[in-house]
Amino acid sequence: MLTDQLGRPFRDLRISVTDQCNLRCRYCMPKEIFDDNFPFLEKQELLSFDEIETVARASAAVGSVRKLRITGGEPLLRKNLPELISRLTAIDGIEDTAMTTNGILLPKHAQALKEAGLNRVAVSLDSLDDERFQEITGRTMRVKHVLDGIEAAKQAGLGVKVNMVVKRGMNEEDIVPMAEHFHGTGVTLRYIEYMDVGNANGWKLDHVVTKKELIRLIEEKLPVDPLPPAHAGETAERFAYRDEGGEVGVISSVTDAFCRSCNRARLTADGQLLTCLFASKGTDLRSVLRGEAGDQGLKKKLEELWGARNDRYSEERLSATKPRRKLEMHRVGG
């Protein structure tokens, strides 16, 4: 099994298919920076479906990758996405294919995604209040658009989780209402500690609502008990509602880092391979794919990159003496 310098296997590849999005969330793509004149990638800069499939096949072959996640930007802005899903799910060794989305386009695409072989979606939703939702997303869409997308995914037979980024001063009043809304629905809610992905979101430690605080607030209304991890390298700490109303999770990259079990790499829409969510730069696989190295050259490059990997930014964050410049979230993918 291919492992990195800390003995971590390469099991999870997250594939961004576009750097564009139809929302402008404050913690990811603030509209003051990502305006109508922002230079997003041109079509020829994006990896083609053939190129994405080639990387996924090579990753499954050399790194024992079993799980793929499609990300963006907003991945449903990429044309003919079900075609790509169908090709990826047919790769030998791939056992689970998921997608992270804001959910707004799911009513149009959920059934086709399911038929293409997609297993699950993680839908981003940070508030149930229309006014706060619009303030966070920088758009005039309403919460109902996302809830309709969640329902469409459920009706299509897709597994559904909801990701809520919690930032102090932005949406902490929605913590309990979100738990109450999805309790007993079969949809798993996951709270995400506000992270310093990229440089544009003005991250500060005192903006973080910690896992300990989150669970304390939930327990005041809906008591929970801890659950064991569902699989090795799982990012969320899981809790079961005592009344059998399902489960809830917390992704606590800031206060309880899980670097030591991280088995994920990320492929950007223009073919940069990143070995950490908080990377400052990636390794250009697009030039390998469009060059003369062939499949064996690509596999060798992947083996070299993962074998040399020693990233553990979240463990080092609070002891760092100076800030690190990082790639922005719309480039990195979820």
C-alpha positions in Angstrom: 0.0 0.0 0.0 1.3 3.4 -0.9 1.8 5.5 2.2 3.3 9.0 2.9 6.0 10.0 5.4 3.6 9.7 8.3 2.3 6.3 7.2 -1.0 7.6 5.9 -2.5 5.7 2.9 -3.8 7.4 -0.2 -7.5 6.4 -0.2 -9.6 9.5 -1.0 -9.3 11.8 -4.1 -11.4 15.0 -4.3 -11.8 16.3 -7.8 -12.7 19.9 -8.5 -14.5 20.2 -11.9 -14.8 24.0 -12.0 -13.6 27.1 -10.0 -16.8 29.0 -10.6 -19.8 29.2 -8.3 -23.3 30.7 -8.4 -23.0 31.9 -4.8 -20.5 34.3 -3.1 -20.3 32.9 0.4 -18.4 35.3 2.7 -16.0 32.6 4.1 -15.1 31.3 0.6 -15.7 33.7 -2.3 -16.6 37.1 -0.9 -18.2 39.1 -3.6 -16.0 42.2 -3.0 -13.1 40.1 -4.4 -14.9 37.6 -6.7 -16.8 40.1 -8.7 -18.0 40.0 -12.3 -14.5 40.8 -13.5 -12.7 38.1 -11.6 -10.5 36.0 -13.9 -11.9 32.5 -13.5 -10.3 29.6 -15.5 -10.8 29.5 -19.3 -12.3 26.4 -20.8 -9.0 25.2 -22.2 -7.4 25.5 -18.8 -9.8 23.0 -17.3 -9.1 19.3 -17.3 -11.2 17.4 -19.8 -13.3 14.4 -18.6 -10.8 12.1 -20.3 -8.0 13.7 -18.2 -9.9 13.6 -15.0 -10.7 9.9 -15.6 -7.1 9.2 -16.3 -6.0 10.7 -13.0 -8.7 8.9 -11.1 -7.7 5.5 -12.7 -4.1 6.1 -11.9 -4.9 7.0 -8.3 -7.0 3.9 -7.8 -4.1 1.8 -9.3 -1.2 3.2 -7.3 -2.7 4.6 -4.2 -5.6 2.2 -3.4 -8.0 5.2 -3.8 -11.5 3.9 -3.1 -13.4 7.1 -2.6 -14.0 10.0 -5.0 -15.7 13.3 -4.2 -16.6 15.8 -6.9 -16.3 19.4 -5.8 -15.9 23.0 -7.1 -16.7 25.9 -7.1 -20.2 24.6 -7.7 -19.7 21.3 -9.6 -23.2 21.3 -11.1 -22.1 24.3 -13.2 -19.9 21.9 -15.2 -21.8 20.8 -18.3 -22.6 17.1 -18.7 -21.4 16.2 -15.2 -23.4 12.9 -15.1 -21.3 11.7 -17.9 -18.2 12.1 -15.8 -19.8 10.5 -12.8 -20.7 7.5 -14.9 -17.1 7.1 -16.1 -15.7 7.5 -12.6 -18.0 5.0 -11.0 -17.0 2.4 -13.5 -13.3 2.5 -12.5 -12.0 -0.7 -10.9 -11.6 -0.3 -7.1 -13.8 2.8 -6.7 -16.4 2.0 -4.0 -17.9 5.3 -3.2 -18.6 8.5 -5.2 -19.9 11.6 -3.6 -20.4 15.3 -4.5 -20.3 18.5 -2.5 -22.8 21.1 -3.7 -24.8 24.2 -2.6 -27.9 22.2 -3.7 -29.5 24.9 -5.8 -29.2 23.0 -9.0 -30.1 19.6 -7.6 -33.8 19.7 -8.6 -32.6 19.7 -12.2 -29.8 17.2 -11.9 -30.4 14.8 -8.9 -32.1 12.0 -10.9 -29.4 12.0 -13.6 -26.6 12.0 -11.0 -28.2 9.0 -9.3 -28.6 7.1 -12.5 -24.9 7.8 -13.4 -23.9 6.1 -10.2 -23.4 8.9 -7.7 -23.9 7.6 -4.1 -24.2 10.7 -1.9 -24.3 14.5 -1.8 -23.1 16.9 0.9 -25.2 20.1 0.6 -23.8 23.3 2.1 -26.4 25.3 4.1 -25.4 27.7 6.9 -28.7 29.2 8.0 -32.4 28.6 7.8 -33.2 32.3 8.0 -33.5 33.9 4.6 -32.0 37.2 5.6 -28.9 35.6 7.1 -28.7 33.1 4.2 -28.6 36.0 1.7 -26.1 37.9 3.7 -23.8 34.8 3.9 -24.2 33.8 0.3 -24.1 37.3 -1.3 -27.1 36.4 -3.4 -30.9 36.9 -3.3 -31.8 33.2 -3.4 -33.8 31.8 -0.5 -33.3 28.9 1.8 -36.1 27.1 0.1 -34.0 26.7 -3.0 -31.5 24.6 -1.0 -34.2 22.7 0.8 -35.8 21.8 -2.5 -32.4 20.5 -3.7 -32.1 18.4 -0.6 -35.6 16.9 -1.1 -34.8 16.3 -4.8 -31.7 14.3 -3.8 -33.6 12.3 -1.3 -36.4 11.5 -3.8 -33.7 10.4 -6.3 -32.3 7.9 -3.8 -29.1 9.8 -3.0 -27.7 9.8 0.5 -27.7 13.3 1.9 -25.6 15.2 4.4 -25.8 18.9 5.2 -22.6 20.9 5.9 -23.0 24.0 8.1 -19.9 26.2 8.5 -20.3 28.0 11.8 -18.7 31.4 12.3 -19.0 33.5 15.4 -20.9 36.7 14.6 -22.3 35.2 11.4 -24.7 32.4 12.2 -24.2 30.9 15.7 -27.9 31.5 16.4 -28.7 28.9 13.7 -26.8 26.1 15.5 -29.8 24.6 17.4 -32.5 25.4 14.8 -30.5 23.5 12.2 -30.2 20.5 14.5 -34.0 20.6 15.2 -34.8 21.0 11.5 -32.9 17.9 10.3 -33.5 15.8 13.4 -35.4 12.7 12.5 -35.4 13.4 8.7 -32.7 10.9 7.7 -30.4 13.8 6.7 -27.2 13.9 8.7 -26.1 17.5 9.8 -22.4 18.2 10.1 -21.2 21.4 11.7 -17.8 22.6 10.5 -15.5 24.8 12.6 -14.7 27.9 10.6 -11.3 27.3 9.0 -8.6 29.5 7.5 -8.8 28.1 4.0 -7.3 30.6 1.6 -6.5 34.2 2.4 -9.7 36.2 1.4 -12.0 35.3 4.3 -10.2 37.3 7.1 -10.0 34.3 9.4 -9.4 34.9 13.1 -9.2 32.3 15.8 -11.9 34.1 17.9 -14.3 33.6 15.0 -14.3 29.8 15.6 -17.2 28.2 17.5 -15.5 25.1 18.9 -16.7 21.5 18.8 -17.1 21.6 22.6 -19.4 24.7 22.3 -21.4 23.2 19.5 -22.1 19.9 21.3 -23.0 21.7 24.5 -25.6 23.9 22.7 -27.1 20.9 20.9 -27.3 18.8 24.1 -29.4 21.5 25.8 -32.2 20.6 23.3 -31.3 17.2 21.8 -29.1 15.0 24.0 -26.5 13.0 22.1 -24.0 10.2 22.7 -20.7 9.7 20.8 -20.4 7.2 18.1 -17.3 5.4 16.8 -15.8 6.4 13.4 -17.6 4.8 10.4 -14.3 4.3 8.7 -10.6 5.1 9.0 -9.7 8.7 8.2 -13.2 10.0 8.8 -13.2 13.8 9.2 -16.3 14.2 11.3 -16.7 13.2 14.9 -20.1 11.5 15.1 -22.9 11.7 17.7 -26.2 9.8 17.9 -29.4 11.4 19.2 -30.5 9.5 22.3 -34.1 9.5 21.0 -33.0 7.7 17.9 -33.6 10.7 15.7 -30.5 10.0 13.7 -27.0 11.5 14.1 -25.0 14.7 13.9 -21.4 15.3 13.3 -18.7 18.0 13.9 -15.6 18.6 11.7 -13.2 20.2 14.1 -10.1 20.9 12.0 -9.1 23.8 14.2 -9.5 22.6 17.8 -9.1 18.9 17.3 -7.0 18.4 14.2 -7.1 15.0 12.4 -4.0 15.4 10.3 -2.6 12.1 11.5 -5.4 10.1 9.8 -5.8 12.3 6.7 -5.8 10.1 3.6 -7.0 12.7 1.1 -5.6 14.5 -2.0 -7.2 17.2 -4.1 -7.2 17.7 -7.8 -8.0 21.3 -8.9 -10.0 22.0 -12.0 -6.9 23.0 -13.9 -4.9 19.9 -12.8 -2.9 20.8 -9.8 -2.6 18.0 -7.2 -2.7 19.2 -3.6 -1.8 17.0 -0.7 -3.4 19.4 1.9 -6.5 21.5 2.1 -4.3 24.4 3.3 -1.7 24.0 0.5 0.2 27.0 -0.8 0.8 25.4 -4.1 0.2 22.2 -6.0 2.0 19.9 -8.5 1.0 20.4 -12.1 -0.5 17.1 -13.4 -2.0 18.8 -16.5 1.4 19.1 -18.1 2.0 15.5 -17.4 -1.4 14.5 -18.9 -0.8 16.7 -22.0 2.8 15.7 -22.4 4.4 12.4 -23.5 4.9 10.7 -20.1 1.9 8.5 -20.6 0.0 6.5 -17.9 3.2 5.1 -16.4 4.7 8.6 -16.1 1.5 9.8 -14.3 1.5 6.8 -11.9 5.2 7.5 -11.1 4.5 11.1 -10.4 1.6 10.2 -8.1 3.8 7.7 -6.2 6.5 10.3 -5.8 4.1 13.0 -4.6 2.3 10.8 -2.0 5.5 9.1 -0.9 7.1 12.5 -0.1 3.9 13.9 1.7 4.3 15.1 5.3 1.6 17.8 5.5 0.0 18.5 8.9 -1.0 22.1 8.8 -3.9 21.9 11.2 -1.6 20.5 13.9 0.9 23.3 13.3 -1.6 26.2 12.8 -1.7 27.6 16.3 2.1 27.4 16.8 3.0 29.0 13.5 5.1 32.2 13.8 3.9 33.7 10.6 0.8 33.3 8.4 1.1 31.1 5.3 -0.2 32.1 1.9 -2.7 29.5 0.8 -4.7 28.7 -2.3 -8.3 30.0 -2.2 -11.1 27.6 -1.5 -12.7 27.9 -4.9 -9.5 26.6 -6.4 -8.8 23.9 -3.8 -12.3 22.3 -3.7 -14.1 20.9 -0.6 
